[in-house]
Amino acid sequence: MSIDIIFGSLFSIISSPYLMGLILLAIPIGMFFGAIPGLGGKLGIVLMIPFVFGMDMVAGAVFLLAMHSVVHTGGSIPSIIFGIPGTGPDAATIIDGYPLAKQGKAGWALGASLGASGFGGVIGAVVLALMLPVLKPVVLAFSPAEFFLLAILGITFIATLSGDSLVKGLAVGLFGLMLAFVGLDPQTGVARFTFGQLFLWDGIDVITAILALFAIPEMISLGVKGGSISSVSAQAARYSVKEVLLGIGAVWTHRWLALRTSIIGAVVGMIPGLGGDAATWICYGHAVQSSKTPELFGKGAIEGVIAPETANNSKEGGSLLPTLFFGVPGSSGMAILLGAFVMLGIQPGPQMMLTQLDLVWVLIWALVLANVISVFMFVGVARWLGVLSFIRGGLLIPFVFILGIMGSYLSRGAWENLLLLFFMGILGYLLKRFDWPRPPFVIGLVLGGIAEESLHKALNIWGPTFFMRPMSLVFIAIIIGSLVLYVVRRNKQKKGPSGVALSGGPKL
Amino acid sequence: MKLLNGHVVTAALMLAIFASMVGMSMQYPPNARMVPLLIGVPGMILCLIQLASELLASYRAIPDTDQAHRVPASELVRELKFFLWFPAFIASVLLLGFTVTTLCLVFVFLRLDQRESMKLSLGLSVGGAVVLYLVFEIVLGLPLYPGFLSNWLLT
């Protein structure tokens, strides 16, 4: 791998005031979405999509990735100060972060969380970078048959891990695939599922579909249930910068734990669909097991803040790996980021290894820079960050509606997209309301075109026996294995309580 | 009706979508319909299984539990209200464009639905409209959609 590409990519970012400005802008935005309970990184990406329409591919991707990579840094703020997780994976931070805040050590806990997040984010990017040379021959060995099976594998993984019902998850994933077939068939030129509408000839707009299934249902849900935490005393949000700095120092004190949990987080992130909840809880469990004073956990142990926070940010680096090189998102947030990348003109897949390696390195460096800069930025505004958590969700609803509608309109410049947004938004709300997981839909929609093309190619090359190829058989075995594992796990859960649910997490 | 609840309706809706897409696929040439059928038929079967499971769960539900899980009327009203606000925003954007919608409908929403003060509602709606205009029209150079009605009035 050329040193020119590696460090040239870093130089191209730091020498560009435009890209550096975008990273600096993305960090507070990411923290904002993380710090307000009910918003989160997925909604953040979706709502920032309108703002990247005018940008080129690299700038848009750097902005969105930088924003997404620091969401959990912001998410630790309400977890520690109020005991309310900003996003699902931040829940593990509450166990020790909130007791520390109640003991008057909120600044110390926040500093530790910040230092751990920054450290974890950097290690996650390093793990991703170290994997590149190993991964190249694997990715290049894939044929169309494997890419078709990979799409099915991605949907299966996400379906088994993002909800309570496998049937619902698979059905939603297949629904996403079906919608990917809307438009002119590339094989025959036949208009499929277009109802005679010209605007559907190019297919269902991915951005409109993502906005409809994620942003709109979240806002309707927030409006219906209400989302204010303003009843919590503002006293809890008061702390000094010195306390925050001491907290950052605590990460150095527990540096080996931070390193181990960062690596665990990055590796967990590489497994498609496993998501942040699993990474944080596994790392929290590791911190308890490896501690000399496990009895302090749950009462305000700083290691209980450091371990999940390192994992939270390091998993983003890990999950970029399947997202970029296989087109299979590592997490639900990455599924939406994948959709945004496609919109920007980036086509994830093995060709990234051959033709867009410089872009991959730009993204890796953006991840590193965003995590490092966020530490300094946070220290600078530490005293006011707690205030973010007091913003009432109700005030944001109309703006989310406007930005959602704007994103949908701008993506194709067609007003008909707004009708699609309406109908799919209603469907999205029903799916959310009645516990149908939505991430498999995004994967199906994004991968549908590639899956169909790959299947046709595989059939043309090998005929119907394409799935008898050795690597295809491995994929089929993994798909069947993950389904069997799901059934076994469900049966175990039904038989009795089994400790901490690693993959439960919030319903998406 | 005891058997009819949101879970059943959603499963039935998903089944109907799959069934209609599979039905439409049958009219396409063999090469164009192969993959949609390969995906659509299993999707239909999964939705059928889910629908049967939801119907069975509804049928078996103990009346007391059923009562306990019933959605409060106030929540239903809130849901209905939001199902009206959402298309209202879309209709307003289509007719009046983004800037006017941000200026007017955000204000109306904050005042009527969220019961915010006049000062805050006005500040947020005007501020929001100004920020949108500055960011999209000036900084990003993306012209905001003016709306059918605004277009008609201006021409």
Interface residues (C-beta under 8 A of the other chain):
Chain A: P50 F51 F53 G54 S165 V167 K168 L170 A171 L174 F175 L177 M178 F181 D185 Q187 T188 V190 R192 F193 I216 M219 I220 G223 V224 K225 R392 G394 L395 I397 P398 F399 F401 I402 I405 M406 Y409 L410 W415 L418 L419 L421 F422 G425 I426 L427 L430 L431 R433 F434 W436 A451 E452 L455 H456
Chain B: G6 H7 V9 T10 L13 M14 I17 F18 M21 M24 S25 Y28 P29 N31 A32 V35 P36 L38 I39 G40 P42 G43 L46 C47 I49 Q50 S53 E75 R78 E79 K81 F82 F83 W85 F86 P87 F89 I90 V93 L94 F98 T101 T102 L105 V106 F109 L110 D113 Q114 E116 L120 L124 G128 L132 V135 F136 L140 G141 L142 L144 Y145
